[in-house]
Amino acid sequence: MRNIYLITLLALLFIVGCGGTPDVVPTPEGAGPPKVEADGEAKGEEAGGEVAPGSGAVEDEKPEAKVVEVYTPARYWAEALMDFEQGNITDSLANVIGYRKTNPDHGDARRLETRLRYMTDDAVNGLPLLEQMVEGGEGGLEAIHTYVGWAIEKGEQQKVLITLEKVMEESLRPRTDLLGVAGWLKASLGMNEEAFELLEEAIYEGFGETYYMFYSRLLYEEGFFDVALETLEEFDAPPTVNGRMLRGDIARAQGRATIARRAYEGLIDEFPGHYDATVNLGILTLGQGDAKGAEAIFSKVAEDNPDFPHGWTNKGLALRAQGNYEGAREAYARALESDPDHPPALKNMGILVEKYLGEAARGLEYYEKYLAVAGQD
C-alpha cells in the first residue's frame, strides 16, 4: 500500500519541477539556412557553345534544385520544446535526443529528456539521467524525490541507496538535502530503525514540511499511532488528501471505526473513485462484520480497476466470509491473472482450497509459491 502514497507524492513533486523548459532557445554553432543541392550538372555553353535556332537540337534541361532538410542543433532544440508544449511526447524525445548528441551538457535539455523518460516510464534510460542530476546538484529536491520514488517503484532501491550514500559521503550535495529521502529509501527496504533516525534528523533540520508524511506513515506502520497523529497535527494543516487518508488509517487501527469511516467517505465524496479510500472503506466494512457490504465495495473497486489484484483479492475475502467458496476461488483467480505473484492472492487461494474446498495438495502448491515470493510468513 505504501507505493500508492509514494507514487501520488512523486507525481505531484515531478509535475512541479526538475527545472522548467527555458524561455530562450539558444542558437549553437552550426545554425544556418538549409543547404541547396542539385542532382546533376547544367549542359549549356560549357557543353559545346550555343544552340542554333531551327537546328532541331534541344537544349538539355537543368534539373530542378532540391532542398535537403538539415537539422541543426538549434532546430532540434526548438522542435523538442514545441513538441513538448503540444503534447507530442515521442517526437519531443526524439528531438531532444538529437540535440543532446552535440550538446550533452546542456542542463535544460538533460532535464527535459529526463522528464520525457519519466513520462514514458523509460526507467532504463531515465534513472541514469536522474543519477547524473543528483550527483551534479541539478534539479533540487524535485530531482532527488523523483529519483528515489521511481527507483522504489522499479525495485532499484539498493542501487540508489549506494548512490545517495556516495553523494552524502563525498559532500556532493548538502547533507540536509538527502536526509529525508535517504530515510524514505531505507524505510522502503525495511530498515526502519535507520529510517527513523534520518527522518527525525531531517525534521529537526527544518525539513518537517517536506518529510512529515513519510515520517508519520512510518510511525503508523510501527504502531506509534499517537505520535503519528501529533506529527500530522503539527505539519498537515490544512489537512492534505494524504493526511486525511492517514488519519483514517490510524483511526481504523485504533478501533475508532466511526472516525475512520467518516475520513474515507469524505475522500470518496470529494474524489469519486479514490482507490485507497475505497479499498480501506471495504476493509473497515468487512472488519465490522458486514461481508455483503464489503463485497459490494470491492466489486466496484475490481470493476473500475480490473488490472489491480487488490480489489479481486479483497472481494474473494468478502465472498469467503459469506460461504461463497467457488465465488471466492474465481475472485482470487482473477487477481492472479493480473499478477501471478501477488502474495495476498496466493496465500488466500491456498487457504481457501485447502481448508474450505478440501484440496490439500493444491493448497500446498499455492502456499509454497507464496513463500517463494513473499519469504517467511
N, C-alpha and C positions, 0 to 999 in steps of 0.2 A: 504493500500500500504506500510505503514511503516514496517510491518512484513517482506516483501520481503527483504528490506535493512538489517534488523536486522539479518535475517537468513543467508544472504550472509556473513556479517561480522562475525557472530557467527561461521559458518563453517570454515572460514579462521583461526580464532583465535584458535579453538579447534584442528584443524589439526596440528597447530604449537606446541601446548603444553599441559599442565596439567602434565608435568614431563614425560620423556620417560621411556621406559622399561629398566631395569638395564642390564649392560653388564655381571655381575657376578651373577650366580644363587646360592643363599645361600643354605646350607645344614643343615636344622634344626635337632634337636634331633629326633631320631626315624628312620633316614635314614639307610638303610642297604639292604642286599641281600634279594630276595624273600624267603619266608618260603617254606619248603618242607614237605608235609604231605602224609600219606598212608591211603588207605581206610580200611585195615584190619590188622591182625597180622600174622606173619610167623609161620608155624606149623612144624618145623623140629625136631631138637633134643629136644627142650623144650616140644614137644607134646608127646614124648614117645620113644626116642632113635633112633638108626639108622634103616634104612630100608634094609632088607636083599635082596641081588640081586636075581632075579629069583623068588621071592615070589609072584609076581603078584600085590603086593601093589604099589600104585602110590603116589609119594611124593606130598603133597599139594603145589601148585604153589604160590609163593609170588605175591601179586598184584603189578601191575606197579605203581611206585611212580607218583603222580600228582602234578604239580607245580600250586600253588594257587597265582594268582597275588595280590600283596599287594601294594596299592597306598600310599606311604609315602608322607608327605608334600613336600619334595623336588621333587618328581616325579610329583605331581600335578602342582607345580610351573613351572617346566621345560616344561611340555607339554602345559601349558597355554601360555607360551611365544612362543613355537614352532607353536602352532595352530594359534596364533595371526599373526605371521610373514607370515604364509601360507594363511591367509585369512579365516581360519575356525572359524568364529566368535562364532557360537553356542558352539562348542567344547571348545574353549578358555574360554568362560564364565563359562561353567560347571566346568572346571578345576580350574579356579581362585576362584570360589565359594568354591570348595572342599579344596583348600589351605587355604583360609581365615577362615575356621572353626576352625583351630588350630593356625592361625596367624592373628587374626583380626586387629591388629595394624600395620601390615606391610604396610608402606606407598606406595611403588611401586605397591603392589598388590591392594590396595584400588584405586589407580589412574587407574590401568588397568581395574578393574571392572567398574569403573565409565565411562571410555571411551567406554567400550563394551556396557554398558547400554545405553549410548547416541547413539551409532551406531545402536542399535536395537530399538531405540525410546521407551525404557522402563523407562518412567518418574516416574512411581510409586516407583520403587526401586532406580532409578538413582538420582533423585533430593535430597532425604535424604542423599545420599552419598556425593553429592556436598555440601550440607549444612554443613556436618561434616568437609569437607575440608576447606570451607570458614571460619568457626568458629575456626578451628585449625591452620589457617595460611598456609595451604598446597596449592600447585599448582599455586601460584602467581595470577597475573591479569587474566591469561587464565581461571583459575577455576572460578573466580568471574564472568567474562564475560559469560562463558558457563552457569553458574547457573542462572544468570539473564535472558539471552536470551532464554533459554529453558523454564524458568518459564513464560515469556511473551507469548511464543508460546502456552503453555498449559493453559493460563489464570490463573496462580497462582501468579500473581504479588503481591497481597495484603499480602499473606503469606510470600513471600520472602522479601518484604519491612520490615515486622516486624523483620525478622532475621537480615537484614542489619542494621536496627536501633539499635538492641541489640548489634551487633558487634561493631558499632561505639560508643555507649554509654559506653560499658564496656572496650573499648580500646583493643579489642582482635586483632585488626589489625591496622596499621597506618591509620589515617583518610584520608590521601591523596589517599590510595588505593581504597577508597569506594565513594569518592565524585562524580566521573563521572558516575559510574554505578547506584548510588542512583538517580542521575538526570535523567539518561536514564529510570530507572524504573518509576519514578514519571511522566515523560512525557508520558509513555505508559498508565498511569492511568488518564491522562488528567489534572494532577496537574502541569500545565505549568509554573506558576509563581515560585513555589518552584524548579522546574526542572531547570529553567534559573539560579537561584541563585547558585545551586550546580554545574552546568556545568561551569558557569563563574568562580567559585572558583577553580574548578579543572584545568581549563586552566591557571588561574593566578598562580597556584602552580606548573606549568611546565608540565602539562599533556595534552597540546594542541594537540600534535601529536596523542594521543590516543583517545581523545574525540571530536575533532573538527567536525567530520562528524555528530555526534548526535546533537551537538550544532547548526551547520549550517542548518541541516534539520528542527530543531525546529524553528529557525529563519524564514526559508522559510514558514513553515506551519502557523506561526503567521503573515506573511505578511511583515517581515522585509527583503526584498529582497536584498537591497544594503549591509546591514551588513552581510547577509549570504554570498554574493559574496566576500566581503572583508575577511571574515574568511577563505573561500576556497583559495583565492589568497595567504594568509599568510601561510597556513599549507598544502595545497594539491598541492604540486609541487615535481616531475612532476604529472600531473593530474591522479588520480586513476579512475577506472571504475565507482565507486560510485560517485566520484566527478564530472566526466563528465556527468553522469546521472542527478545529482542535478543541474548542470549548465544549462542543457537543460530544466529542470522543471522550474527553475527561469526565464529563457528567455521566456518560453511559458506563464508563469503567467504575465510577463511584456508586453506581446503582441509582442515580438520580434520573430516572427514566423520563419524567415529565420535562425536565430542562433539556435533556438530550433531544427528545422528540421535537421540542419547540425550535431548537437550533437547526436540526436537519430540515424540518418542514419549512422553516423560514427561508433557507437557502434554495430549496426546491421551488417555492413560490416565486422567488426573485429571479432564479436562474433555472427555468424548466429543463428537466433532463440532467441536472447536475449529477454526474456519475457517482462521485464519492458519497455525497449526501444521501442519494437514493439507496446505494448499497448498504450504507450504515443504518439507514432507517429500516431496511429489511432485516438486518441482523438484530437490531433492537426489538423489532416486532416479533421475530422468531424467539428471541430470548424471553419475551413476555408470555410465550405460550400460544401465540396466535399464528399457527403454522399456515393456515389458509390465507390470512392477510399477508404473511411474508411471501407466500408463493406468488400472489398477485403482483407484489412489488418486484420480486426477482424475475418474473416472467417479462415484465416491462423492460427491465434492465437488459435481459438477454435479447429481446426483440430489437431494442434500439442499438445494441452493441453486440451483434451476433458473433463477431470475431474475438470478443473478450471472454476468456474462460470463466472469470469470476461469477458472472451472472448465472451461467448454466450450473456451475458447481453449487452455488447457494440455492438455486431452485431445486436441485437434487436433494439438498438437506431438508428443505421445506416439504417436499413430496415424501421423503422417507419418514419424516415426523408424523405424516398423516397415514402411514401404512401403505402408500402407493409405491411399492418397491420397483416395479417394472418402469414406472414413470421416472423414478429416481435414476435407474440404470441408464435410461435414454438421455436424461439431462447430463449425467456425468460423461456419457459417450460423446455428446455434443461439445462438452468442454474439452475433451481430449482430441477431438477433431481440430479444434482451433489451436491447441497447444498440447502435443502428445506428452510433454514433460511437465505439465502443470501439477506441482506437488499436491495441492489440496484435492484435485480431482482423482489423482492416482490413489491417494490414501483412502478417500471416502468410497471410491469404487471397490477397493479391496475389502473394506469393512462391510459394505453392502452385500457383495456376492458371497462372502464367507459366512457372515453372521446371520443375514436375513434371507439369503437365497440358497444357502446350503452348498455352495460351490467352493469347497475349501481349497482345492488345488488352484483354481482360477484366482481366488482371493490372494493366495500366496504370491502368485505371479505379479499382481498389481502392487502388493506391498514391497516386494523385492525391488521392483523398478522405482517405487517411491523412495526407498532408502538409497538407491544408486544415485538418484537425482538430488535429494534433499539432505543426504547424510544421516547421521544418527537421529532417531526420533526423540 
